[in-house]
Amino acid sequence: MSACDACLRRTELIAAVAPRLDIEWRRRSAPAGVLALPDEDLLALDPTGCAERGYAAFSAAGARDRAERAGLGLICRCDDGYPAGLLELADAPAVLHVAGRAEALAAEAAVAIVGARRGTPYGIEIARALGRSLAAAGVPVVSGMALGIDSAAHVGALDAPDPPAPVAVLAGGADVPYPASRRRLYAQLVERGCVVSELPPGFAAFRWCFVARNRIIAALAALTVVVEAAERSGSLTTADFAAQVGRPVLAVPGPITSRFSAGTNGLIAAGAGVVRGTRDVLDQLRGPTAAGAPPASPPAVPIEPRLRQLLDAVERGHGSLAELVTRDAASAQVLRDLTDLELRGLVRRDFGGRYVRALGDGGAGLP
């Protein structure tokens, strides 16, 4: 894979006028109106003339050398290997800078999982479980490696046995782990999948870059799942971009009392598909399970009545050991049963040691 001179020049131009794009982005009726501008219009945004001088003196060989030294592969929209889904964008990135396995971008049935940076324990658990179970079903996961929901989805995908290559899309240079606290996750994604950016190596992201990044996430995926989002969450722009290119949008419902679920509940009210578990995502991706065909995800496994009763109590909010121990259940037995449920992925320990319901890998619920 390679990148032509014109596309490399375009990328350097966008990086050069990036400070001005923060202003222009807010002036346009749609973000695509900015990044779809022809080169001469982008050059006109810089009154200092610095961008124009850099444009005239641009060296494609120098750009390729910088990418190589940063350990990045290059693929431009003129290349046959450029992801077809991105070409549906009005402002398809001129060049993708790829750290890791570029072939991961060729997946046609990937799922984007996005959500709030300040995800709640509920949202983090759902994102991780969805990432893990989708990857276990052979579905690549695409996200933004951001704190909260995005990172949880990637961690879950990497936890799956022999997962398909995950993809992370960054707002800054693909050679710079962002956020820095996710360096270890970045290294795992590069090793087992890829990290990609439309901007050159070493680029430090501006505010507009994070929204621009979201259009790439949406276009690389066959559908987008929003796990948790406030009413004005930036992650909702990923759903908007997905809708613009005709991709399905699904959302995980949350408590109506939580502001972190206001965005997802709003998406559902507006017609987005409801995610009750992994099967809903797989059915949307592959079609409902036909009669006599193998199920899209493992069927629910019945559990013993004693464990069912304990799980019901946890679901009702009785998560402490003191609340779960009754006359008929000794504390040692309750602890053993909780451990059993935890190993099955049905409960987990939350802050303060309380037990809460977890989303099982099958995502289909229990009988």
Secondary structure by P-SEA (a helix, b strand, c coil): ccccaaaaaaaaaaaaaaaaaaaaaaacccccccccccaaaaaaccccaaaaaaaaaccaaaaaaaaaaabbbbbcccccccccccccccccccbbbbccccccccccbbbbbbbbccccaaaaaaaaaaaaaaaaacccccccccccaaaaaaaaaaacccccbbbbbbcccccccccccaaaaaaaaaaccbbbbcccccccccaaaaaaaaaaaaaacccccccccccccaaaaaaaaaaaabbbbbbbbcccccccaaaaaaaaaacccccccaaaaaaaacccccccccccccccccccaaaaaaaaaaaaccccccccccccccaaaaaaaaaaaaaaccccccccbbbbbbbcccccccc
